[in-house]
Amino acid sequence: MKQSQRIVKNAVFGIGAAVIGGLLYLATILTIAHSVSVTEFGKYSFVLAFAMFVSNVADSGLPRMVIREIARDRERLVPVVGAAASLIWVISGIMCLLVALVVPFFHLGTDVKISALGMSIATMASFHASGYSAVLRAFEDNELNHLGFVLHKLALLGLVFAIIKLQLGLVGIVGAHLIANLLLWYFYHLLVTHLYAPVPLRIDVPLWKALLFSALPMGGGVMLRSLALQLDILVLAWMTNLTAVGLFSGPYRLSMAMRLIPQTLSLPLYPLYSRTAHFSPQRFTEAYQWSVKFFALISFPMAAFFAAWSKPILQLALGTRYLAAIPAMQLLGIGLVPFFLSVLFQYLFAALDQQKRFLASTCVGSGLRLLLLLILIPIFGFVGPAIAFVCSETLVVAIWMIQLARLGFDARPLDILWRPLVAAVAMALVLVLGRSMPIPWQIGTAILALTVYVAVLFALRTFSIEEIRHAREGLGFLSPFVESWTKKLKRNT
């Protein structure tokens, strides 16, 4: 299978998984939001934000380094994954102990403290799962990774629904997360064992050090990125109240559900980045430019929908009690564009062995975000975090692009972004005209708006002949995909 076909194959499965998994996760969030009070939903958002921060501290960029090492040399699968899996056990044990020591000092109810500890343990199970899913991504068998992702979201939705019916409260919802994450861990472990090789745990201190020294700067940057995404809720809870947290969390969780799309679509690109970064700088530059272009093309129409149709989206998804959050929803929609682009850079810098640059610039962006939160929340309330999100995301993406340009890899952002921007503005105008129409007419308006977006892109000659050729070549992935899996299944039977 050609590289373009692998990328398109993984992108197709990634888009499908992002849509299905995103809808399932959105249904989970909406089920919780509609079944509890705004204050209880604020508690859940706080617990989830805290646990995600703990998870990213533990992660330390380790799975990304596993992907990079295996993508460069697949013969190192067993020693690298065996050492990484045992190291994950050590790290997760330390993190659970630290959380158990910190949680009692929270000035919150006992149910929130227990839930924060339980959700942290649940995210450690997800950390173990990511160690094995790294193998699937390194071998570019992303369809298996995406299958696990969708099954996990389906299991989580079913468990949450059962917990709510049983009225087990916040602690029960946390238990649903834990069970779903344990099932995901077991699923990925089975796939790696049966399709590639049995991987026994391996204590290899020199390899642990090598992985950690490579991973820590990247992990620090990713941790700060994740903290920045959760910082809005944490600081808002500290400076206001859980009702304000609940109002902001509604549109915030809706917009952040979209982050599954860039996270899923960026995964197929990391092995390509890792192979080309040092051996073919020109090919790396092309892959970088095409990635920025593709992510811009898919982010602008989503931003247009969120900004132009914030009221009907909020009213349909969360009900009239969240309509006060319309300004936050519009700003969060605009912020989707830099946020989508930002997901690429952790993989670009890791492939180039420039993790320290990524960490330093991420510190600048996170520091700005915290400063803006402290300034804007007293003035704008729960809308302040949305303003901080747009400003900080835009700045950090600009910094990353400048750094890569200085390393000799120029994305040509102005040349790439102005055409999708013009098309998105035209699309937004169509959406604004139709947002007050009855629902059947709104569906027609949405289709018309997307048609206008695509038409403007082609009118402005957004796509080069070479890009169209690669797209056509990649679309022929189905036959090689079936052939490759037929061989794998025969080999494993």
Residue pairs with C-beta under 8 A, 6 or more apart in sequence:
1 9
1 477
1 480
1 481
1 484
2 473
2 474
2 480
3 272
4 470
4 473
4 474
5 473
5 474
5 476
5 477
5 480
5 481
6 140
6 268
6 477
7 268
7 269
7 272
7 474
8 471
8 474
8 475
8 477
9 142
9 143
9 474
9 477
9 481
10 140
10 142
10 143
10 267
10 268
11 265
11 268
12 477
13 142
13 143
13 146
14 142
14 146
14 264
14 265
14 267
14 268
15 261
15 264
15 265
16 146
17 146
17 147
17 149
17 150
17 264
18 260
18 261
18 264
18 265
20 150
20 153
21 146
21 149
21 150
21 152
21 153
21 260
21 264
22 257
22 258
22 260
22 261
24 150
24 153
24 154
24 156
24 157
25 153
25 156
25 157
25 257
25 260
26 254
26 257
26 317
27 157
28 153
28 156
28 157
28 160
29 253
29 254
29 257
30 317
30 318
31 157
31 160
31 161
31 164
32 41
32 44
32 160
32 164
32 173
33 41
33 250
33 253
33 318
34 318
34 319
35 164
36 44
37 246
38 242
38 243
38 246
38 247
38 321
39 242
39 243
39 246
40 170
41 246
41 249
41 250
42 237
42 242
42 243
42 245
42 246
42 249
43 108
43 109
43 111
43 112
43 115
43 170
43 242
44 115
44 170
44 173
45 233
45 245
45 246
45 249
45 253
46 108
46 112
46 116
46 233
46 234
46 237
46 242
46 245
47 112
47 115
47 116
47 119
47 170
47 174
48 119
49 230
49 233
49 234
50 116
50 119
50 120
50 230
50 234
51 116
51 119
51 120
51 122
51 123
52 123
52 226
52 229
52 230
53 223
53 226
53 227
53 230
53 234
54 95
54 99
54 120
54 123
55 120
55 123
55 124
55 126
55 127
55 226
56 219
56 222
56 223
56 225
56 226
56 227
57 95
57 223
58 91
58 92
58 95
58 123
58 124
58 127
59 127
59 130
59 219
59 222
59 223
60 91
60 212
60 215
60 216
60 219
60 220
60 223
61 214
61 215
61 216
61 217
61 218
61 219
61 220
61 221
61 222
61 350
61 355
62 84
62 87
62 88
62 91
62 131
62 211
62 212
62 215
62 219
63 84
63 130
63 131
63 133
63 134
64 134
64 215
64 218
64 222
64 270
64 346
64 347
64 350
65 211
65 214
65 215
65 218
65 350
66 80
66 81
66 84
66 131
66 134
66 135
66 138
66 211
67 134
67 137
67 138
67 270
67 271
67 274
68 138
68 214
68 270
68 274
68 350
68 351
69 76
69 80
69 211
70 76
70 77
70 80
70 81
70 134
70 135
70 138
70 139
71 138
71 270
71 271
71 274
71 275
72 274
72 275
74 138
74 139
77 135
77 196
77 197
77 199
78 197
78 199
78 202
79 202
79 204
79 207
80 207
80 211
81 131
81 132
81 134
81 135
81 192
81 199
82 199
82 200
82 201
82 202
82 204
83 202
83 203
83 204
83 207
83 208
83 211
84 131
84 134
84 211
85 128
85 131
85 132
85 199
85 201
85 202
86 201
86 202
86 203
86 204
87 208
87 211
87 212
88 127
88 128
88 131
89 128
89 201
91 127
92 124
92 127
92 128
95 120
95 124
96 120
96 121
96 124
99 116
99 117
99 120
100 117
103 113
103 116
103 117
104 113
106 112
106 113
106 116
111 169
111 170
111 171
112 170
114 171
114 174
115 170
115 171
115 173
115 174
118 171
118 174
118 175
118 177
118 178
119 174
119 177
119 178
121 178
122 174
122 177
122 178
122 181
123 181
125 178
125 181
125 182
125 184
125 185
126 181
126 184
126 185
128 185
129 148
129 181
129 184
129 185
129 187
129 188
132 185
132 188
132 189
132 191
132 192
133 145
133 148
133 188
135 192
135 196
136 142
136 144
136 145
136 188
136 191
136 192
137 145
137 267
137 268
137 270
137 271
138 271
139 196
140 268
140 271
141 195
142 267
142 268
144 191
144 195
145 188
145 267
146 264
148 184
148 187
148 188
148 191
149 264
151 183
151 184
151 187
152 180
152 181
152 183
152 184
152 187
155 179
155 180
155 183
155 184
156 176
156 177
156 180
159 175
159 176
159 179
159 180
160 173
160 176
162 176
163 172
163 173
163 175
163 176
164 173
166 172
168 175
192 199
193 199
194 492
195 488
195 492
214 353
214 355
215 355
216 355
217 355
217 356
217 358
217 359
218 346
218 349
218 350
218 355
218 358
218 359
220 359
220 362
221 346
221 349
221 355
221 358
221 359
221 361
221 362
222 346
224 359
224 362
224 363
224 365
224 366
225 342
225 346
225 362
225 366
227 366
228 365
228 366
228 369
228 392
229 256
231 366
231 369
231 370
231 373
232 248
232 252
232 373
232 385
232 388
232 389
233 245
233 248
233 249
233 252
233 385
235 370
235 373
235 374
235 377
235 385
236 244
236 245
236 248
236 373
236 377
236 382
236 384
236 385
237 245
239 374
239 377
239 378
240 377
240 381
240 382
244 381
244 382
245 382
247 322
247 324
247 325
247 328
247 382
248 325
248 328
248 382
248 385
248 386
250 314
250 317
250 318
250 322
250 325
251 310
251 314
251 322
251 325
251 328
251 329
251 332
251 386
252 328
252 332
252 385
252 386
254 313
254 314
254 317
254 318
254 329
255 306
255 329
255 332
255 333
255 335
255 336
258 302
258 336
259 339
259 343
261 298
261 302
261 340
262 295
262 299
262 339
262 340
262 343
262 344
263 343
265 294
265 295
265 298
266 291
266 295
266 343
266 344
266 347
269 287
269 291
269 344
269 347
270 347
270 350
270 351
272 287
273 284
273 287
273 288
273 347
273 348
273 350
273 351
274 350
274 351
276 283
276 284
276 287
276 351
277 284
277 351
277 352
277 353
278 352
281 408
281 409
284 351
284 352
284 409
285 408
285 409
285 410
288 344
288 348
288 404
288 409
288 411
289 411
289 412
289 416
290 467
291 344
292 341
292 344
292 411
292 413
292 416
293 416
293 467
295 340
295 341
295 343
295 344
296 337
296 340
296 341
296 416
296 417
296 420
297 420
297 457
297 462
298 340
299 336
299 337
299 339
299 340
299 341
300 337
300 420
300 421
300 423
300 424
300 427
300 453
301 424
301 427
301 449
301 450
301 453
302 333
302 336
302 340
303 333
303 334
303 335
303 336
303 337
303 424
304 333
304 424
304 425
304 427
304 428
304 431
304 449
304 453
305 313
305 333
305 431
305 446
306 313
306 329
306 330
306 332
306 333
306 334
306 336
307 330
307 333
307 334
307 428
308 428
308 431
308 432
308 435
309 431
309 435
310 326
310 329
310 330
310 333
311 323
311 326
311 435
312 435
312 442
313 329
314 322
314 323
314 325
314 326
314 329
315 323
325 382
327 383
327 386
328 382
328 383
328 385
328 386
329 386
331 383
331 386
331 387
331 389
331 390
332 386
332 389
332 390
334 390
335 386
335 389
335 390
335 393
335 394
338 390
338 393
338 394
338 396
338 397
339 389
339 393
341 397
342 393
342 396
342 397
342 400
345 358
345 397
345 400
345 404
346 358
348 400
348 404
348 409
349 355
349 357
349 358
349 400
350 358
352 407
354 403
354 407
357 403
358 400
361 396
361 399
361 400
361 403
362 396
364 395
364 396
364 399
365 392
365 393
365 395
365 396
365 399
366 392
368 391
368 392
368 395
368 396
369 388
369 389
369 391
369 392
372 384
372 387
372 388
372 391
372 392
373 384
373 385
373 388
375 384
376 383
376 384
376 385
376 387
376 388
377 384
377 385
378 384
380 387
401 411
401 413
404 410
404 411
405 411
419 456
419 457
419 460
419 462
420 457
420 462
422 456
422 460
423 452
423 453
423 454
423 456
423 457
423 460
423 462
424 453
426 452
426 453
426 456
427 449
427 450
427 452
427 453
427 456
428 449
430 445
430 448
430 449
430 452
431 445
431 446
431 449
433 445
434 441
434 442
434 444
434 445
434 446
434 448
434 449
435 442
435 445
437 445
457 463
463 471
